[in-house]
Amino acid sequence: MNVTLLVGSQKQLSEGLPWLIRFAKSTGYSLGALVLGADHRALARMTEAELDDHGHRGTVELVEANVDTVVAKLTADRCRLLVMIDDVDDDRFQASLFERCGMKAVWLSVKSTPPDSDQHIFSIDDAFTETTNLISRRLLQTHSSLQLDHVWLDNEGEDSQAPVEPNLVDPNLVDPNLIEPNLIERAKCLERQRCDKGDLIWIPFGSSPSQERHYALARALLAESSNASIGLVSSKEGWDRSLLSRIRYWASHVAEPMNRDARLELANTLHEGSQPNLEFLGLISAAAMLAAFGLLQNSAAVIIGAMLIAPLMTPIMGAGLSLAHGNRPLFRMSWLTIGIGFLGAFVSSFLFGLLVRLFQEPVVTPEMWSRCNPSPLDFCVGLVGGMAASYARTRSHLSSALAGAAIAAALVPPIATAGLQTAFGEFESTDQGWPVFGPLILVGVNVLTIMIGTSFVLYARGLRIDTSVPSGTHNGSGKQTNNKWATRTTVSLVTLVLLVLVWMMHLERFLF
């Protein structure tokens, strides 16, 4: 167990080292440092030298500047306290890490060395006195703290008329739904009036800092304090966060995270490919007719050929991306394209079946019957196919065509089977399965499982919305709303798939 300083620059090292040593001494934990950037070896050597100069031999490691990777590394190293020094250039990264790390974290704006006296430690409101005193005892071995004031709960009083300095607050750090701008100015005025050099203001948070009422105030003080050091402290640690962090860490070593340009390129490609057009309709119709021919000839080779030209992968992956991003317009557009593709495939195979009836007696072949009796095992085809397809699309050296064929295998032949059986007038269920109804159930389940598997893989690969950092009033609230919509929609789809699975298992047991 250790206390870890996050180092991204020489400034962060020089300012954070006294606090790291003080925290390690107070808690009894060993100390260490994570240097951001796999190529920052010179900074890592400097960090080791600084620790040696202060009489400490801590562990210094390099880590990629990726939030998931850093969190997973901290968890794997059993870090108990993360120390970050505020840096304007890394503000969004630090805010995201502060929100999502699974251990106690201290985010500092340093104006001096750690205070040694209770008279130099403040809290921002007496509602947090007990928590602040606990933080002070644990991290600094002090016993109490002073209250700065009721800076956001009290709109009255002599400080309410304090002069407001314009343009001091970055609008990206303030959400008016959380705090009024004039109270932020009052808090900064109080800090300048009440605090001297060497003072410290503790600001405690729970498990979700950005959701708490005083987060905007804390961010403003962190950026604008003039006298006192500001310490934002989050306290959270649970087995679920630890497990998730470890999984992300292992995953990042199996396949390195996608960079921003690659994520944007893939997102744009999926968005463009999810738009309905005549080219898509023509390809899916041709694939369905080719699949229908293979089904009638009982030829697996022809069916495989139909899978290779079916363009269904992109709109379904677009729907999966919309769940990961919380993009409702993309979700609606993807479903529209999927619906058009389904109708095109069904109608083309139906017309092909009518054409066949003009020349020969219709026969339902074994290849067709095999798709009329869906079982719980068929759920794995869509789920595994969707995960394989999405992972292949995120890795440039892998062939996405093979994964696309895996998706088509779960969709095009069943649609063609339903169209042919409708044209042949086959509606009576037999021991071999349910004509028309069985293939349509198989198609619906596979679309949902492919979509769910795709959304999970894309989310894990970094194509997701980041709600931990507010980015302006409108965008910040929009991100939270989209994230809630994506969560509700994903849970609804998973629930629907599970209900169908239970129904199929019950029906299978009843029949057999």
Secondary structure, DSSP 8 states (H G I E B T S, - for coil): -EEEEEESSHHHHHHHHHHHHHHHHHH--EEEEEEESTT-HHHHHHHHHHHHHTT---EEEEE-S-HHHHHHHHHHTTEEEEEEE--GGGHHHHHHHHHH-SSEEEEEE-SSS---SGGGEEES-GGGHHHHHHHHHHHH-----EE---TTT---SGGGG----TT-S-GGG--TTT--HHHHHHHHHHHHHH--TT-EEEEEE-S-GGGSTTHHHHHHHHHH-SSSEEEEEE----HHHHHHHHHHHHHHHHS----HHHHHHHHHHHHHHTS--HHHHHHHHHHHHHHHHHHHTT-HHHHHHHHHH---HHHHHHHHHHHHHT-HHHHHHHHHHHHHHHHHHHHHHHHHHHHHHTTS-----HHHHTTSS--TTHHHHHHHHHHHHHHHHT-TTS-HHHHHHHHHHTTHHHHHHHHHHHHHT----BTTB-TTHHHHHHHHHHHHHHHHHHHHHHHHTT-S---SS--SHHHHHHHHHHHHHHHHHHHHHHHHHHHHHHHHHHHHHHH-
